[in-house]
């Protein structure tokens, strides 16, 4: 498949300032995220798109150009670019883009940031654009897995649990209509379960299959679980995961030297 970002640029839906012109020509990896990647939605009308690009060498190796980090004039380094609600009327699709520079991307994945780690493990059908460099990174994705996932994925799950109990969606929004229908926000609910099952999979199996639990997640989004079911399930699962965390043979942190070499 072709790059969605490049398509949007060619159609004039996205434009870059001069200092960001490098993003599309150097794009190495671009994938669909969200419910599409988790196998709970066949609807391609609203897609989160993540990826990484190669920033200019000067951003990564400023000393080659005589720059001393922390002294004098500093290069404004590229970290990431985002643009939301990009509407492609011809494709009947709306995109939310998040494109990262290689350095920032590696750092976030190495920290086991849930969204960033997921972007390397999306099903092949969700890969829109990939170069030889992108393929090399994807082929080495297991280098990034570590027991850090217990804290990062667990923290994200706890935040979703807090939101389901305290956050009220904007009246008239899709999520507000969902709350009116089911009595609670099923999107927060399915993320609680998804993240918890995902961290269990990482700790036990040392890999990530984002579609493995799609039927469970679909049932939650369809309102087949109650909010009480979610909370009870989560509290029981956390006790089990505490034991699996200590038993896991994953390294405490990724091998930074190997990732640096990559």
C-alpha positions, 0 to 999 in steps of 0.5 A: 500500500502507498503512504497515506501522508504522501497521498494527502500531501499530493492532494493538498490536504497537508502542507509542510513548512520549509524546515519540515519538507524532509518528512515525506521524502524520508518517511520510512515506516507508516502504519494504521493504529487504533481499533483497526490494528486491534481487530475490533473495527472494520471501519476505515473511515477514521484512522490513526496513522503513526510512523517515523522519518529520518531527520537531517543528519545535522539533527542527530550528529550536530558536532559534525557541523561544529555545534557544541550541545548546550553552548551557543547556537543550537540546531532546532532538532525535529522530534515529531509532527502531528496533524489531526482531522485530515479529511480525504473526501475521495477516500471517505477517510479522516486521518490523525497523523503522528510522525516521529523522527528516528531518534525520538521514535527509538527512545519512546519505543525503548521506554515501552511507551504503549502506543509506540511499541504497538506501532511496531507490532501492528499486523502486516495488513496495517502497514501502509508504507515501509522501506528497507530501513523500516523493515529492518527496524520492524524485524528487530522489534523484539529488541525493545521489549522489557519488563518496563511494560509492566509500569508503562502499560499498567499506568496507562490502564490505570489512567483509563480506569480513572477516566471511566469513573470520572470523565464525562464525554462532551454532550452530542459527541460519539462517546457521549452517545455511547455512554447514554447507550451503555451507561459507561464509556466502552472505549475506555473499558476496552482499552483497560482490558486491551492494555492489561492483556497486552502486558500479560502477553509481553511478560509471558510470551515476549511478543505482541499479537494485537489481534489476539484478544479481538473477540473479547474487545469487540464484546466489550465495545458492544456493551456485553460487559458492564462497568462492574465487570470491567473493574472486577476483572481488572482488579483480579488480573492485576494480582495475577500480573504482579506474580507474572511480572516477577516470574518473567524472564524478560530483561528489566530494561532493553539492551541500549547498546544493541538498539543503538547499533540498530 
